[in-house]
Amino acid sequence: MPINTVLNWVQLALAVLLTASILLQSRGSGLSSAFGGEGNVYRTKRGIEKRLFQASVVLSILFLGVALANVLV
């Protein structure tokens, strides 16, 4: 198998995992505080939310690295 094919498959898998990890994260209140919702200014991430955030950061770095490697090869 050529290296370009392997890098394309790895990049595709990372893209799917990164998308899933971002979509699984809980959303902030957004503009709801302007319309009478709770106004949580600062909230710490705990448990699975923290791990999901860390996984998103790691997956994004890996995706960037594979994308650069795919361009350079």
Residue pairs with C-beta under 8 A, 6 or more apart in sequence:
3 73
4 70
4 73
7 66
7 69
7 70
7 73
8 70
10 66
11 63
11 66
11 67
11 70
14 59
14 62
14 63
14 66
15 63
17 59
18 56
18 59
18 60
18 63
21 52
21 55
21 56
21 59
22 56
24 52
25 49
25 52
25 53
25 56
26 49
29 37
29 38
29 39
29 40
32 38
33 39
33 40
45 53
